[in-house]
């Protein structure tokens, strides 16, 4: 499963690299075309200026038909002819929102001019701009780049959505089947427990066995609810956290101290208590694993902040590396030698899809510990 996470990351990287390569190639080809087209338009304007000069110098007997035809043949390149003082003498193909004078000034500042020498220090100045086709060709690569990036984003989104939908079906089916398979042995264990209670009424271990059987029954109930929308009911989170601490305390080494920190009143939130307990237990189990057999602490803080209720699970474990902080909730991601890497992924689904809350790593430091934060909306004081 970790390999799949790495593979997905590689696929996304290759998609981005391919998009950049395509965009770079497109920009390079388009740049060459633009340079060639600019040179061609400059040549055309040189010829156009010569034709204008020829008309200016021609006498009454000169045939001007070819030169005039060439001048009138320019229907794409914006051109303005001014005298030496900048007064506009003639213009063609101007559709700019600026005035002709302002347009000519802008052309001169850009250096797109060709002088026509009239002799005795007098001259005309042919000012020109890029044709509409050239402007569109200049902008085309950036539009293409945008389209390629949109394609990459859509492709990545479709890939992730498809995989997520497939995983959801697998999880739901696996959860339902697990709950179904647990049902029969749990019923048998409940019956055997009742028989043991009748046969050995004073045995102190039987109540503990009964508690464990009830625990199995609750786990099966949780699995059966995956894939359906459980009905949330107002529940004091103080009590939920107390049950989690009591359960974890009996099944955790004495080296690990688990404590809860709550307000003096009950903090009620509409939740499914069974599923939410699962989330807190999972975070606590991960915290215990992060201690790696060393002494440590786990603190569960219940906080009210404006219109949200937050629960922070703070441990003194080994911490999470920065490169893994965005991956801990991905299905299949785990740093343990054993495990499927589904615990935090299911916790995220329970919090965000079933309770419309938010779960994230608030902070983590290698060798010092990690803080997970769960935020739920809609609190009311009891």
Residue pairs with C-beta under 8 A, 6 or more apart in sequence:
1 331
1 332
1 333
1 334
1 340
1 341
2 332
2 333
2 334
2 341
4 332
5 327
5 330
5 332
5 333
8 159
8 160
8 163
11 159
12 156
15 152
15 155
15 156
16 152
18 152
19 148
19 149
19 151
19 152
22 148
23 141
23 144
23 145
23 148
23 149
26 141
26 144
26 145
26 148
27 141
27 145
30 137
30 138
30 140
30 141
31 141
33 137
34 134
34 137
34 138
37 133
37 134
37 137
38 130
38 134
41 77
41 128
41 130
41 131
41 134
44 74
44 77
45 77
45 79
45 114
45 126
45 128
46 114
47 70
48 70
48 71
48 74
48 77
48 79
48 126
49 114
49 116
49 126
51 67
51 68
51 70
51 71
52 71
52 81
52 116
52 124
52 126
53 116
53 117
54 64
54 67
55 64
55 67
55 68
55 71
56 116
56 118
56 124
58 64
58 67
74 92
74 93
75 92
75 93
76 93
76 131
76 132
76 133
77 93
77 128
77 129
77 130
77 131
78 91
78 92
78 93
78 94
78 95
78 96
78 103
78 128
78 129
78 131
79 91
79 92
79 93
79 126
79 127
79 128
79 129
80 88
80 90
80 91
80 94
80 100
80 103
80 104
80 107
80 126
80 127
80 128
81 88
81 89
81 90
81 91
81 124
81 125
81 126
81 127
82 88
82 89
82 104
82 124
82 125
82 127
83 89
83 122
83 124
83 125
84 122
84 123
84 124
84 125
86 101
86 104
86 105
86 108
86 125
88 100
88 101
88 104
89 124
91 100
91 104
94 100
94 103
96 103
98 106
103 129
104 127
107 113
107 127
107 128
107 129
108 125
108 127
110 129
112 127
112 128
112 129
113 125
113 126
113 127
113 128
114 125
114 126
114 128
115 123
115 124
115 125
115 126
116 123
116 124
116 125
116 126
117 123
118 124
130 138
167 331
168 227
171 226
171 227
171 331
171 342
171 346
172 226
172 227
175 223
175 224
175 226
175 227
176 223
176 224
176 226
176 227
178 220
178 223
179 220
179 221
179 223
179 224
182 216
182 219
182 220
182 223
183 220
186 213
186 216
186 217
186 220
189 213
189 216
190 213
190 217
193 206
193 209
193 210
193 213
196 203
196 206
196 209
197 206
197 210
200 206
215 247
218 274
221 274
222 274
222 275
222 278
225 272
225 274
225 275
226 346
229 354
230 272
230 274
230 275
230 354
231 272
232 270
232 271
232 272
232 354
232 355
233 270
233 271
233 272
233 273
234 268
234 269
234 270
234 380
235 268
235 269
235 270
235 271
235 273
235 276
236 266
236 267
236 268
236 382
237 262
237 267
237 268
237 269
237 271
237 302
237 309
237 311
238 260
238 262
238 263
238 266
238 267
238 302
239 266
240 271
240 273
240 276
240 277
240 280
241 260
241 262
241 280
241 300
241 302
241 311
242 260
243 277
244 277
244 280
244 281
244 284
244 300
245 258
245 259
245 260
245 300
247 281
248 258
248 281
248 284
248 285
248 288
248 298
249 258
252 258
252 284
252 288
253 288
253 293
255 291
255 293
255 294
255 295
255 296
256 288
256 291
256 295
256 296
256 297
256 298
257 296
257 297
257 298
258 284
258 297
258 298
258 299
258 300
259 297
259 298
259 299
259 300
260 299
260 300
260 302
261 299
261 300
261 301
261 302
262 302
263 302
263 304
265 381
265 382
266 381
266 382
267 302
267 304
267 309
267 379
267 381
267 382
268 379
268 380
268 381
268 382
269 309
269 376
269 378
269 379
269 380
270 378
271 355
271 376
272 354
272 355
275 350
275 354
276 350
276 351
276 355
278 346
278 347
278 350
279 347
279 350
279 351
279 359
279 374
280 300
280 311
280 313
282 343
282 344
282 346
282 347
283 313
283 347
283 372
284 298
284 300
284 313
285 343
286 343
286 344
287 296
287 298
287 313
287 315
287 317
287 370
288 298
289 317
289 336
290 315
290 317
290 318
290 319
290 369
290 370
291 315
291 316
291 317
291 318
292 317
292 318
296 315
296 316
296 317
296 369
297 314
297 315
297 316
298 313
298 314
298 315
298 316
299 312
299 313
299 314
299 315
300 311
300 312
300 313
300 314
301 310
301 311
301 312
301 314
302 309
302 310
302 311
303 309
303 310
303 311
303 312
304 310
304 379
307 377
307 378
307 379
308 375
308 376
308 377
308 379
309 375
309 376
309 377
309 378
309 379
310 373
310 374
310 375
310 376
311 373
311 374
311 376
312 362
312 371
312 372
312 373
312 374
313 371
313 372
313 373
313 374
314 369
314 370
314 371
315 369
315 370
315 371
316 368
316 369
317 369
317 370
318 366
318 367
319 364
319 365
319 366
319 367
319 368
319 369
319 370
320 328
320 361
320 364
320 366
320 370
321 366
324 333
324 335
325 361
325 364
327 333
328 344
328 361
329 344
329 345
329 347
329 348
329 359
330 341
330 345
331 341
331 342
331 345
332 340
332 341
332 342
332 345
333 341
333 344
333 345
334 340
334 341
347 359
348 359
351 357
351 358
351 359
351 374
351 376
352 358
352 359
355 376
356 377
357 374
357 375
357 376
357 377
358 374
358 375
359 372
359 373
359 374
359 375
360 372
360 373
361 370
361 371
361 372
361 373
362 371
362 372
362 373
363 370
363 371
364 370
364 371
